[in-house]
């Protein structure tokens, strides 16, 4: 797993797998989940990290993990 923060875009990107991203879905405001071909979560992107309080329901987001 790797975690990257981009100051310029104020976004956090959590990479859980090196699999190719096939589909992305905004699961809640400013939270984007990336899936591979098996519909497994490979990454989570959180936008506007400093501007908002984000609540992420990991059991739901990681339903396929």
FENWO-V93105 format. One line per field, one symbol per residue. ss: DSSP state (A for helix, B for strand, O for the rest). burial: # if it has 24 or more other ideal C-beta (glycine too) atoms within 12 Angstrom, else .. Layout:
ss=???
burial=???
This chain:
ss=OBBBBBOOOOBBBBBOOOOOOOBBBBBBOOBBBBBOOOOOBBBBBBOOOOOOOOOOOAAAAOOOO
burial=..........####.#....#.....#..######.....######.......#.#....#....
